[in-house]
Amino acid sequence: MVKPPPVPVAREAEARPPPQTSPAGLTPLQLGVVLVAAMLLILLTGLAAGSEGWSLAWADEFDLIRAIRAPRTAGALAAGALLGLAGALAQGLFRNPLADPYLLGSAAGAGLGVVAVLAAGGLLQAGLGLVAVGWLLRLGLAGAAFVGALLGVGLTLVLAGGAARPLRLLLCGVVVGVLMAALSDLLVLLSPEALRGKQVFLLGSTGFLGWDSVVLLGATLALALPLALRFARALDALVLGEASAASLGLNLGTLRLLLVVLMALATGGAVSQVGLVAFVGLVAPHLVRRWVVVTHGPLLALSAAAGAVLLGVADLAVRSLIAPQELPVGVLTALLGGVYLLWLLRRQNART
């Protein structure tokens, strides 16, 4: 198992921010209970939310609930938890509250992977049975999105020469994102039938989640969350600044590399199943910090729970607002997340 760089016990207290009063009067345990209760309520409500509206005739709709509603709701919760966790990792790693899971080229890489598979299908129909086409089709959309996300982050790390310099890493992530987006657009020009699939992926959707997706998302979360919690003290040390963290005995280059890989794993797992769902990873840690003041251990777990609640509520909303039609879930999260951040920015400006 991957182990984070140790924080010396003698200086462990120095790696923790000073305690502060919770802004909402909640303890981390109380907030955790509230979020878990909200997830259970969302799960039960999701069993009643269908394309024709709300229904409590669960006995008559058992097959529908088992095949569609239950895995969709559970998958939305798991994907939201991965995005919330990745967002908390990104903000802790870069010490920037505006950092989100898509900073390092994972979004553009996933999009390129999806478009490549769709374009490969067009080439196969045209009679071009290339070996690369066969491999892409075997990957499938979800597999290609996951591989593409990891490829984008990997290319960013290569260009940046590792993760030792955060600013250079961010700039390389921007460059890789632009490059992969351009390649994706080029593939769409060569294979126009891939455009529709690309739009569905970019807008985000929970409508294709099944039990296979739930298993994959759950396994990724079960791997990523415990590993992230093992890095909590190291993230606390980073809050003190690079010089202070280095003085505590942390190998900052190795630490950042491991955190980037973990963030890519969580992001890639979620994106491969639900597409690009905006703002969940960015907003979830913000909401947790507004309710409680905690170190990174509770913050990571609570951000995952908050992300699950956010995407779960968004999934219920898109199923119900204009039923039997359905909005892309990424559109709703982008709209609500953008409004929330604008309100937060205006509130901060009013205080200064």
N, C-alpha and C positions, 0 to 999 in steps of 0.2 A: 504493500500500500504506500502511496506517495505521502511523505512526511514533510510538513512545512519546516522551514528553518526555525530552530528553537529560540525562544526568548529567554534569556537567563533569568532564573527564579529570583535572584537578588534584586533584579531591576524590573520585575514583572509589574509592580505597582506603577512604575514610571510610564509603562506602555499603555496605561489606561487613562482616558480623559477624565477630568474631575467630575464627580457626580453633580447633577443639576436637577432642578425640580421639573417634573413632568408637566408639559404645557396643558395637557388635558386632564391632569389629576389621576391618571391611570398608571398602574404598574405593568411591566412587560407581561407578567403572567395573566393579568386581567385582560389585556389587549389580545393575548394569544387565545384565551378562552372565547372572547367575542368573535375573533376571526374564524376559529374552528366551528363555532355555532353557526356563523354566517355561511360557511362552506357546506355544512350539513343541510341547512335550509335551502341553499341553492340546488344541492343535489336532489332533494325531495321535490322542489318546485320544478326542476328540469324534467322530471318524469311526467308532469302534467302539461308541459308546454309543447304543443304540436303545431303543425302547419295550418291546422284549421282552428286554432285558438286553444283555450285552456280546457282540460278535461280531467275529471277525477275518476272516470270509469276505468280504473287500472286493471281490473279483472278482465274486462272485455278487450282491452288494448295491450294485453301482456306481451304478445309477440312483438308488437310495434315498440313498446317500451324497452324490451330486452335487446332488440336488434338495432334501434336507432337512438332513442332518447337517452337511455342510460349511458351508453358509451360516449355519446356526444357531450353530455354534461360532465362526466368524469374526465374525459379528455381535455375539455376546456379548462377545468380546474387544474389539471396537471401541467398543461402548457403555460397557463398563467403563472403557476408557481415557479416554473423554470425561468420565465422571463423576469419575474420579480427578483429571483435569486441572482440572475446574471446582471441585472441593473444595480443591485446593491454591491456586487463584486466590482463592477466597472467604476462606480462612484468612489468606492474605497480605494481601489487601485490607483486611480488618477487624481484622487482628492479633489474631485470636481462634482458638485451636485447636478450638473447638466450632462454628465456622462451617461450614455445608454448602451445596451448590449450590442448595438449595430455599428459601433464606432470603428472597428478594426477590419472592415471589409467583409464581415460575415453575411450581411444582407445582400450586398451586390454579388458575392460569390454564390449564395444560394439561388438568387434569381438567375444567374448565368447557368447554373446546373439544371434548373427547371427548363429554361429555354433550349438548352442543348438537347435534352431528352425529347422535347416537343419537335424540334427541328429534325432530330434523328428519325422520328417517326415519319416525317414528311419525306426524308431521303429514302427510307425503306419502301414507302409507297411508290416512289419514283423509280424503284428498281435498282438502287445503289446499295447493295448488300455489303457495305464495308465492315471490317472487323470492329472498328471504333463505334459504329452505329449499333452493332449487336451488343457491345458492352454497355453502352448508354441505356439501351432499352431494358437490359437486364437489371440495371440499377433501379429503374422506375423513378417517378417524380420525387417521392419522399427521400429515397436513397441519394438521388442526384442533388437535392437541396442540401442534405446533411453533408455530403462530401464537398459540395461547392462552398458551404459556409466554412468548413475546416480549411479548405484550400485557400480561401480569401484571407483568413487569419494567418495561415502559414506563410503565404506570400508577403504579407505585411511584416511578419517577424523577420523574414529573410532580408527584405529591403532595409529594414531598420537596424539590421545587424544584431538582433536579439531584443530583449525587453529592458535593457539597462537604462535607456533614456526615454522617459514617457512622452516628452514633447515630440521627439523624432518618430516615435511609434505612432502617435496620433496623426502626424502629417503623412506618414507612409500609408496609414489606413485610409485617409482621404484620397490619396493618389490611387491606391488599389481599388477603392470603390468606384472612382470615376472610370478607370481602365476597364474594369469588369462590366460596368453598366454600358460602356461603349461597345464592348464585344457582344453583349446581350442584344443591343439594338441592331448591330450588324447581322446577327443570326436571324433576327426577326425580319429584316429586309430581305435576306436570302430565302427565308421560309415564312411567308406571311401568315400561314395557318397557326403558327406558334403564338401569335399576338394575343389571342383570346385567353389561352392558358396562362400566359404571362400576366395578363391583367388580373385574372382570378387570384394568382399567387401574390401579386403585389398588394392587392386590396385586403388579403387575409380572409380566411373562412374557417369556421368550425363545422361546416355542414358535411364534411367528408370523413369525420372522425369515426372510427369503429373500434372494436375490441382490440385489434392488432395495434392500433395507434395508442390505446390506453396502456397496453402492456409495455410498448416501447417508451412512452413518456414516463410511465411510472418507474421503469427500470433506470432511466436516465436520471430522474429526480432522486431515486434511492442511492445512486452512486454519487451525484454531484453535491447534494446537500451535506452529507456527513463530511466529505472532503473539504467543502467550503468552511464548515464549522471548525475544522482543524487549523485553518488559516486565520481564525478570528483575532487571536492575540497579535499576530504579525500585522494585520490590518490596523489594529489599534496603535501599534508602534508607528506605522506610517503616518498617522494623524499628527504625530509630533514633529514631522518633517524628516527629510532624508538624512540629515546629519545625525539627528537624535536616534533615528531607527538604526543607522549603521553603528552608532556607538553602543547599541544594545546587542551587537553581535549578529545582526541580520545580514545575509547575503542578498542585497537588494535585486541584483540581476536575476538570480535563480528564483527568488520569491515572485518577482513580476512575471517571469516566464511561466511558472506554474499557475499563477492566477489567470493569466491570459488563456492558457490551455483549458483550464476549468471553465472560464467564462465562455469560450468557444464551444465547449461540449454542451453546456446548458442551452446556449442560444441556438446552436445547430439542431439539437433535439427538438426544441419547440418550433423553430421555423420550418423544419422538414415536414411537420404535420399540419400546421395551421397557416403557413405563409407568413408574410410580414405584417404582424400586428403591432401597430405603432403605439408608443407612449406608455404601455403597461410597465415595461422595465424601467422607464424613467420616473413614472409617477409613484409606483408602489413604495420605494424607499422614502420618497418625500412625505407620503401620507403617514408612514410609520414614525418618522421624525417629528411630525406635527403632533402626534398623540403621546409619544413617550420619548425620553432621552435615554439612550442605551449605548452600550459598547457594541462592537461588531458581531459578537456571538448571537445575542438576541436579535440584533438588527437583521442579520441574514435570514434567520428562521422566520421572523415576522414579515419581512419583505416578500418571502416566498408565499406566505399565507395571504398577504394583502394582494399580491399579483394574481393568485388563484381566485380571490373574491372579485377583483376587478374584471377579469376576463369571463368569469362565470356569470356575473351580472350582465355584462355586455352580450354574451351569448343568449341569455334569456330575453334580453331586449330586442335583439335583431330577429328572433323567432316570433316575437309577439307584436311589434309595433305596427307592421303593415301586413300581417298574416292574411292570406297564405303566401304572399311574396316575402322575400327576405333580404335585408340589407347585408352587405359584406361587413363582418365584425370589425375589420381593420379601419373602415371608414368611421364607425361609431366611436371606437377608442381614440382615433386621431382627433375627432371633433371634440369629444369631452375632455381629453387630455390637454389639447391646445387651449381650450377655454379655461381649464383649471390653472395652467401655468401662467396664462395672461393675467388672470385674477390675482394669482400669487405675486407676480411681478408688480402689478399696480399697487397692491397692498404694501409691498416693501418700499416702493417709491414714495407712497404717502407717508411712511414713517420717517423718511429721511428729509 
